[in-house]
């Protein structure tokens, strides 16, 4: 039987770990989950951001897309394809800026083309987003805005 142990303490502050993990990474893909609410942003180097909270892309001085725009009609002939918009605005772009609001845990990623991916915490109780690292560690934006590092330790076979 295998066992995975997790530690909630880590030597590096979560916000520094977030910045170090994302700066210089290229966004490779975006996927909307079958669950109907979970968006996944995959970066090179095995870094993945999942969002359970509201988020948007700001580009060219306006809101270009939000998580709730996907599959909406808005008076058009066909629904908005969020995947296509995300690919157009974010895919292949390098993360040049990372900011995390100290009080709420809102995440901002500034991309090389000027687009900005912004999340905002919408609950005092539910998690907002998770950043999965290639080491197996995970950073979680907790309800209310706190960030926690969940460090995956060695798997022991028992």
VOTOR-645759 format. One record per residue: residue in three letters; z, x, y of N, C-alpha, C, O, CB in turn. Coordinates in steps of 0.2 Angstrom, whole numbers, plus 5000, padded with zeros to 4 digits. Glycine has a CB too. Layout:
<sites>
SITE resn  n.Z  n.X  n.Y ca.Z ca.X ca.Y  c.Z  c.X  c.Y  o.Z  o.X  o.Y cb.Z cb.X cb.Y
SITE  ALA    Z    X    Y    Z    X    Y    Z    X    Y    Z    X    Y    Z    X    Y
...
</sites>
This chain:
<sites>
SITE resn  n.Z  n.X  n.Y ca.Z ca.X ca.Y  c.Z  c.X  c.Y  o.Z  o.X  o.Y cb.Z cb.X cb.Y
SITE  UNK 5000 5004 4994 5000 5000 5000 5000 5004 5006 5004 5009 5006 5006 4995 5000
SITE  UNK 4996 5003 5011 4996 5007 5017 5000 5003 5023 5001 4997 5023 4988 5007 5020
SITE  UNK 5002 5008 5027 5007 5005 5032 5004 5009 5039 5003 5015 5039 5014 5007 5031
SITE  UNK 5004 5005 5044 5002 5008 5051 5008 5006 5055 5011 5001 5056 4996 5004 5054
SITE  UNK 5011 5012 5058 5016 5011 5063 5014 5012 5070 5009 5015 5071 5022 5017 5061
SITE  UNK 5017 5008 5074 5015 5008 5081 5021 5010 5086 5027 5008 5084 5012 5001 5083
SITE  UNK 5020 5014 5091 5025 5016 5096 5023 5013 5102 5017 5014 5104 5026 5024 5096
SITE  UNK 5027 5011 5106 5026 5008 5113 5027 5013 5118 5025 5012 5124 5030 5002 5114
SITE  UNK 5029 5019 5116 5031 5024 5121 5025 5030 5121 5023 5031 5115 5038 5027 5121
SITE  UNK 5023 5033 5126 5018 5038 5126 5020 5042 5132 5023 5040 5137 5011 5035 5126
SITE  UNK 5018 5049 5131 5019 5053 5137 5015 5052 5143 5018 5053 5149 5018 5060 5134
SITE  UNK 5009 5050 5143 5005 5049 5149 5006 5042 5151 5006 5037 5147 4998 5050 5147
SITE  UNK 5007 5041 5158 5007 5034 5161 5001 5030 5159 4995 5033 5159 5008 5034 5168
SITE  UNK 5001 5023 5157 4996 5019 5155 4990 5020 5160 4984 5020 5158 4998 5012 5154
SITE  UNK 4991 5019 5167 4986 5019 5171 4982 5025 5172 4976 5025 5172 4988 5017 5178
SITE  UNK 4985 5031 5171 4982 5037 5170 4978 5038 5164 4972 5041 5164 4987 5043 5171
SITE  UNK 4980 5035 5159 4977 5035 5152 4970 5031 5153 4965 5033 5150 4981 5033 5146
SITE  UNK 4971 5025 5156 4965 5021 5157 4960 5025 5161 4954 5025 5159 4967 5015 5161
SITE  UNK 4962 5028 5166 4957 5031 5171 4954 5037 5167 4947 5038 5167 4960 5034 5177
SITE  UNK 4958 5041 5163 4955 5047 5159 4950 5045 5154 4946 5048 5152 4961 5051 5157
SITE  UNK 4952 5039 5151 4948 5036 5145 4941 5033 5148 4936 5033 5144 4952 5031 5142
SITE  UNK 4940 5031 5154 4934 5028 5156 4930 5031 5161 4924 5031 5161 4936 5021 5159
SITE  UNK 4933 5036 5165 4929 5039 5170 4924 5044 5166 4925 5047 5162 4933 5044 5174
SITE  UNK 4917 5043 5169 4912 5047 5166 4909 5044 5160 4904 5046 5157 4914 5054 5164
SITE  UNK 4912 5038 5157 4909 5035 5151 4903 5031 5153 4903 5028 5159 4914 5031 5148
SITE  UNK 4898 5030 5149 4892 5026 5150 4893 5019 5146 4895 5019 5140 4886 5029 5147
SITE  UNK 4892 5014 5149 4892 5007 5146 4886 5006 5142 4881 5007 5144 4893 5001 5151
SITE  UNK 4887 5005 5135 4882 5005 5130 4880 4998 5128 4874 4996 5127 4884 5009 5124
SITE  UNK 4885 4993 5129 4883 4986 5127 4889 4981 5129 4894 4983 5130 4882 4986 5119
SITE  UNK 4887 4975 5129 4891 4970 5131 4890 4964 5125 4884 4963 5124 4890 4967 5138
SITE  UNK 4895 4961 5123 4895 4956 5118 4900 4950 5120 4906 4952 5122 4896 4959 5111
SITE  UNK 4898 4944 5119 4902 4938 5120 4904 4936 5113 4899 4935 5109 4898 4933 5124
SITE  UNK 4910 4935 5112 4913 4933 5105 4911 4926 5103 4910 4922 5107 4920 4935 5105
SITE  UNK 4911 4925 5096 4910 4919 5093 4916 4914 5095 4916 4908 5095 4910 4919 5086
SITE  UNK 4922 4917 5097 4928 4913 5098 4927 4909 5105 4931 4904 5106 4934 4918 5099
SITE  UNK 4922 4911 5109 4921 4907 5115 4924 4909 5121 4924 4906 5126 4923 4900 5114
SITE  UNK 4928 4915 5121 4931 4917 5127 4932 4925 5127 4933 4927 5133 4938 4914 5127
SITE  UNK 4931 4928 5122 4932 4936 5122 4925 4939 5123 4920 4939 5119 4935 4938 5115
SITE  UNK 4925 4943 5128 4920 4948 5130 4922 4955 5128 4927 4957 5130 4918 4947 5138
SITE  UNK 4917 4959 5126 4918 4966 5124 4913 4970 5127 4907 4969 5127 4917 4966 5116
SITE  UNK 4916 4975 5130 4912 4980 5134 4912 4987 5130 4918 4990 5130 4914 4981 5141
SITE  UNK 4907 4989 5127 4907 4996 5123 4904 5001 5127 4899 5001 5130 4903 4995 5116
SITE  UNK 4908 5007 5127 4907 5013 5131 4905 5018 5126 4907 5018 5120 4912 5015 5136
SITE  UNK 4902 5024 5128 4901 5029 5124 4907 5033 5122 4912 5032 5126 4896 5034 5127
SITE  UNK 4907 5037 5117 4914 5040 5115 4918 5036 5111 4924 5038 5110 4917 5043 5121
SITE  UNK 4916 5030 5109 4921 5025 5105 4926 5022 5109 4931 5020 5106 4924 5029 5100
SITE  UNK 4925 5021 5116 4930 5017 5120 4927 5010 5121 4921 5009 5122 4931 5020 5127
SITE  UNK 4932 5005 5120 4930 4998 5120 4935 4994 5124 4941 4995 5123 4929 4995 5113
SITE  UNK 4932 4990 5129 4936 4985 5133 4935 4978 5131 4929 4976 5130 4935 4986 5140
SITE  UNK 4940 4975 5129 4940 4967 5127 4943 4964 5133 4949 4965 5135 4942 4966 5120
SITE  UNK 4940 4958 5135 4943 4954 5141 4944 4947 5138 4940 4944 5136 4938 4954 5147
SITE  UNK 4950 4945 5139 4952 4938 5137 4954 4934 5144 4955 4928 5144 4958 4938 5133
SITE  UNK 4953 4938 5150 4955 4935 5156 4948 4934 5160 4943 4936 5158 4959 4940 5160
SITE  UNK 4949 4931 5166 4943 4930 5170 4940 4937 5172 4944 4942 5173 4944 4926 5176
SITE  UNK 4934 4938 5173 4931 4944 5176 4924 4943 5179 4921 4937 5178 4930 4949 5170
SITE  UNK 4922 4947 5183 4916 4946 5187 4912 4953 5188 4915 4958 5187 4917 4943 5193
SITE  UNK 4906 4953 5189 4902 4958 5191 4900 4957 5199 4897 4952 5200 4896 4960 5187
SITE  UNK 4902 4962 5203 4900 4962 5210 4894 4967 5211 4895 4973 5209 4906 4963 5215
SITE  UNK 4889 4965 5214 4883 4970 5215 4879 4968 5221 4878 4962 5222 4879 4970 5209
SITE  UNK 4877 4972 5225 4873 4971 5231 4877 4966 5236 4873 4962 5239 4866 4968 5229
SITE  UNK 4883 4967 5236 4887 4963 5241 4888 4956 5239 4890 4952 5244 4883 4963 5247
SITE  UNK 4888 4954 5233 4889 4947 5231 4891 4947 5224 4891 4952 5220 4883 4943 5232
SITE  UNK 4894 4942 5222 4896 4941 5215 4890 4939 5211 4886 4934 5212 4901 4935 5214
SITE  UNK 4888 4943 5207 4882 4943 5203 4882 4939 5196 4878 4936 5194 4879 4950 5201
SITE  UNK 4888 4939 5193 4890 4936 5187 4897 4935 5186 4901 4940 5188 4886 4939 5181
SITE  UNK 4899 4930 5183 4906 4929 5181 4907 4927 5173 4902 4925 5171 4910 4924 5185
SITE  UNK 4912 4928 5170 4913 4927 5163 4911 4919 5162 4909 4918 5156 4920 4928 5161
SITE  UNK 4913 4915 5166 4912 4908 5165 4904 4905 5167 4903 4900 5166 4916 4904 5169
SITE  UNK 4900 4910 5169 4893 4908 5171 4889 4908 5165 4884 4905 5165 4890 4913 5176
SITE  UNK 4891 4912 5159 4887 4912 5153 4886 4905 5150 4890 4901 5150 4890 4916 5148
SITE  UNK 4879 4904 5149 4877 4897 5146 4877 4891 5151 4876 4886 5148 4881 4896 5140
SITE  UNK 4879 4892 5157 4879 4887 5162 4872 4886 5164 4867 4890 5164 4883 4889 5168
SITE  UNK 4870 4880 5166 4864 4878 5169 4863 4879 5176 4858 4881 5178 4862 4870 5167
SITE  UNK 4868 4876 5180 4868 4877 5187 4861 4875 5190 4858 4878 5195 4869 4884 5189
SITE  UNK 4858 4869 5188 4852 4866 5190 4846 4870 5188 4840 4869 5191 4852 4866 5198
SITE  UNK 4846 4875 5183 4840 4878 5181 4837 4875 5175 4840 4870 5172 4843 4886 5179
SITE  UNK 4832 4877 5173 4828 4875 5167 4831 4877 5161 4831 4873 5156 4821 4877 5167
SITE  UNK 4835 4883 5161 4838 4885 5155 4844 4888 5156 4846 4890 5162 4833 4890 5151
SITE  UNK 4849 4889 5152 4856 4891 5153 4855 4899 5155 4851 4902 5153 4860 4891 5147
SITE  UNK 4860 4901 5159 4861 4908 5161 4863 4912 5155 4867 4910 5151 4866 4909 5166
SITE  UNK 4859 4917 5154 4860 4922 5148 4865 4928 5151 4862 4933 5154 4853 4925 5145
SITE  UNK 4871 4927 5150 4876 4932 5152 4875 4939 5149 4876 4944 5152 4883 4930 5150
SITE  UNK 4872 4939 5143 4871 4946 5140 4866 4949 5144 4866 4955 5145 4869 4945 5132
SITE  UNK 4860 4946 5145 4855 4949 5149 4857 4951 5156 4855 4957 5158 4849 4944 5149
SITE  UNK 4861 4947 5159 4863 4949 5166 4867 4955 5165 4867 4960 5169 4867 4944 5169
SITE  UNK 4872 4955 5161 4877 4961 5160 4873 4967 5158 4874 4973 5160 4882 4960 5154
SITE  UNK 4868 4967 5153 4864 4973 5152 4860 4975 5158 4859 4981 5159 4858 4971 5146
SITE  UNK 4857 4971 5162 4853 4973 5168 4858 4976 5173 4855 4981 5175 4850 4966 5171
SITE  UNK 4864 4974 5174 4868 4977 5179 4872 4982 5177 4874 4987 5181 4872 4971 5182
SITE  UNK 4874 4982 5170 4879 4987 5168 4877 4992 5163 4879 4998 5162 4885 4984 5165
SITE  UNK 4872 4990 5158 4871 4994 5153 4867 5001 5155 4863 5001 5159 4866 4991 5148
SITE  UNK 4870 5006 5152 4867 5013 5154 4870 5016 5160 4868 5021 5162 4860 5012 5155
SITE  UNK 4875 5012 5163 4878 5015 5170 4884 5018 5168 4888 5017 5163 4880 5009 5174
SITE  UNK 4886 5023 5172 4892 5028 5171 4897 5025 5175 4896 5023 5181 4890 5035 5173
SITE  UNK 4903 5025 5172 4909 5023 5176 4911 5029 5181 4913 5034 5179 4915 5022 5171
SITE  UNK 4911 5027 5187 4912 5032 5193 4919 5031 5196 4922 5036 5199 4907 5032 5198
SITE  UNK 4922 5025 5195 4928 5024 5198 4932 5019 5194 4929 5015 5190 4927 5020 5205
SITE  UNK 4939 5020 5193 4943 5016 5189 4949 5015 5193 4952 5020 5196 4945 5020 5182
SITE  UNK 4951 5009 5194 4957 5007 5198 4961 5001 5194 4958 4997 5191 4955 5005 5205
SITE  UNK 4967 5002 5194 4971 4997 5191 4977 4995 5196 4980 4999 5199 4975 4999 5184
SITE  UNK 4977 4988 5198 4982 4986 5202 4989 4987 5199 4990 4984 5194 4981 4979 5205
SITE  UNK 4993 4990 5203 5000 4991 5201 5004 4985 5199 5008 4985 5194 5004 4996 5206
SITE  UNK 5003 4980 5203 5007 4974 5202 5005 4969 5197 5008 4965 5194 5008 4971 5209
SITE  UNK 4998 4969 5196 4995 4963 5192 4991 4966 5186 4990 4962 5182 4991 4959 5196
SITE  UNK 4989 4972 5186 4986 4975 5180 4978 4973 5181 4975 4974 5176 4988 4972 5174
SITE  UNK 4976 4971 5186 4969 4969 5187 4965 4976 5187 4967 4981 5189 4967 4966 5194
SITE  UNK 4959 4976 5183 4956 4982 5182 4949 4982 5186 4946 4977 5186 4954 4983 5174
SITE  UNK 4947 4987 5189 4941 4988 5192 4937 4994 5190 4940 4999 5190 4942 4988 5200
SITE  UNK 4931 4993 5188 4927 4999 5186 4921 4999 5190 4917 4994 5191 4925 4998 5178
SITE  UNK 4920 5004 5194 4914 5005 5198 4909 5009 5195 4911 5015 5192 4916 5009 5205
SITE  UNK 4903 5007 5194 4898 5010 5191 4893 5014 5195 4893 5013 5201 4894 5004 5187
SITE  UNK 4889 5018 5192 4885 5023 5195 4879 5019 5199 4877 5022 5204 4881 5027 5190
SITE  UNK 4878 5013 5198 4873 5009 5202 4876 5005 5207 4872 5001 5211 4868 5005 5197
SITE  UNK 4882 5006 5208 4886 5002 5214 4889 4995 5211 4893 4992 5215 4881 5000 5219
SITE  UNK 4887 4993 5205 4890 4987 5202 4897 4988 5201 4900 4994 5200 4886 4985 5196
SITE  UNK 4901 4983 5201 4909 4984 5200 4911 4978 5195 4910 4972 5196 4913 4983 5207
SITE  UNK 4913 4980 5190 4916 4976 5185 4924 4975 5187 4927 4980 5187 4915 4978 5177
SITE  UNK 4926 4969 5188 4932 4967 5190 4936 4962 5186 4933 4957 5184 4932 4965 5198
SITE  UNK 4942 4964 5183 4945 4959 5179 4951 4956 5184 4953 4960 5188 4948 4961 5172
SITE  UNK 4954 4951 5182 4960 4949 5186 4965 4945 5181 4962 4941 5177 4959 4945 5192
SITE  UNK 4971 4947 5181 4976 4944 5177 4977 4937 5179 4979 4935 5185 4983 4948 5177
SITE  UNK 4977 4932 5174 4977 4925 5176 4983 4922 5172 4984 4916 5172 4971 4921 5174
SITE  UNK 4988 4926 5169 4993 4923 5166 4999 4927 5166 4999 4933 5166 4992 4921 5159
SITE  UNK 5005 4924 5167 5011 4928 5167 5014 4929 5160 5018 4933 5159 5017 4924 5171
SITE  UNK 5011 4926 5155 5013 4927 5148 5008 4930 5143 5009 4933 5139 5015 4920 5146
SITE  UNK 5001 4928 5144 4996 4930 5139 4993 4937 5141 4993 4939 5147 4990 4925 5139
SITE  UNK 4991 4941 5136 4987 4947 5138 4981 4946 5141 4978 4940 5140 4986 4951 5131
SITE  UNK 4979 4950 5145 4973 4949 5149 4967 4953 5146 4961 4951 5145 4974 4951 5156
SITE  UNK 4968 4960 5145 4963 4964 5142 4966 4969 5138 4972 4971 5138 4958 4967 5148
SITE  UNK 4962 4972 5134 4964 4978 5129 4959 4983 5130 4953 4982 5130 4965 4975 5122
SITE  UNK 4961 4990 5130 4956 4995 5130 4958 4999 5124 4963 5002 5123 4958 5000 5136
SITE  UNK 4953 4999 5119 4953 5003 5113 4950 5010 5113 4945 5011 5116 4950 4999 5107
SITE  UNK 4954 5015 5111 4952 5022 5112 4950 5024 5105 4952 5022 5100 4958 5026 5115
SITE  UNK 4946 5030 5105 4944 5032 5099 4949 5036 5094 4949 5037 5088 4939 5038 5100
SITE  UNK 4955 5037 5098 4961 5040 5094 4965 5034 5090 4969 5036 5086 4966 5043 5099
SITE  UNK 4963 5028 5091 4966 5023 5088 4972 5020 5092 4975 5014 5091 4970 5025 5081
SITE  UNK 4973 5023 5098 4978 5020 5103 4974 5014 5106 4968 5014 5106 4980 5026 5108
SITE  UNK 4979 5010 5109 4976 5004 5113 4981 5003 5119 4987 5004 5118 4976 4998 5108
SITE  UNK 4978 5002 5124 4981 5000 5130 4980 4993 5132 4975 4990 5132 4979 5004 5137
SITE  UNK 4986 4989 5133 4986 4982 5133 4988 4980 5140 4994 4982 5142 4990 4979 5128
SITE  UNK 4984 4975 5143 4987 4972 5150 4991 4966 5148 4988 4961 5146 4981 4971 5154
SITE  UNK 4997 4967 5148 5002 4962 5146 5002 4956 5151 5000 4957 5157 5009 4965 5145
SITE  UNK 5005 4950 5149 5006 4945 5153 5010 4947 5159 5015 4951 5158 5009 4939 5150
SITE  UNK 5008 4945 5165 5012 4947 5171 5010 4953 5174 5012 4955 5180 5019 4947 5169
SITE  UNK 5005 4957 5171 5002 4963 5174 5005 4970 5171 5002 4975 5173 5004 4963 5181
SITE  UNK 5010 4970 5167 5012 4976 5165 5007 4979 5160 5004 4975 5156 5019 4976 5161
SITE  UNK 5006 4986 5159 5002 4989 5155 5006 4993 5149 5011 4996 5151 4997 4994 5158
SITE  UNK 5004 4992 5143 5008 4996 5138 5003 4999 5134 4997 4997 5132 5012 4991 5133
SITE  UNK 5005 5005 5132 5001 5009 5127 5004 5008 5120 5010 5009 5119 5001 5017 5129
SITE  UNK 5000 5006 5115 5001 5005 5108 4998 5011 5105 4992 5011 5104 4999 4998 5105
SITE  UNK 5002 5016 5102 5000 5022 5099 5000 5021 5092 5005 5019 5089 5004 5028 5101
SITE  UNK 4994 5022 5089 4993 5021 5082 4995 5028 5079 4992 5033 5081 4986 5019 5080
SITE  UNK 5000 5028 5074 5002 5034 5071 4998 5034 5064 4994 5030 5062 5009 5034 5070
SITE  UNK 4999 5040 5061 4996 5041 5054 4998 5035 5049 5003 5032 5049 4999 5047 5051
SITE  UNK 4993 5034 5045 4993 5029 5040 4996 5032 5034 4993 5037 5031 4986 5025 5039
SITE  UNK 5002 5029 5032 5005 5032 5026 5003 5028 5020 5003 5022 5020 5012 5033 5026
SITE  UNK 5002 5031 5014 5001 5027 5008 5007 5027 5004 5010 5032 5003 4995 5031 5004
SITE  UNK 5009 5021 5002 5015 5020 4999 5015 5019 4992 5020 5018 4988 5019 5015 5003
</sites>
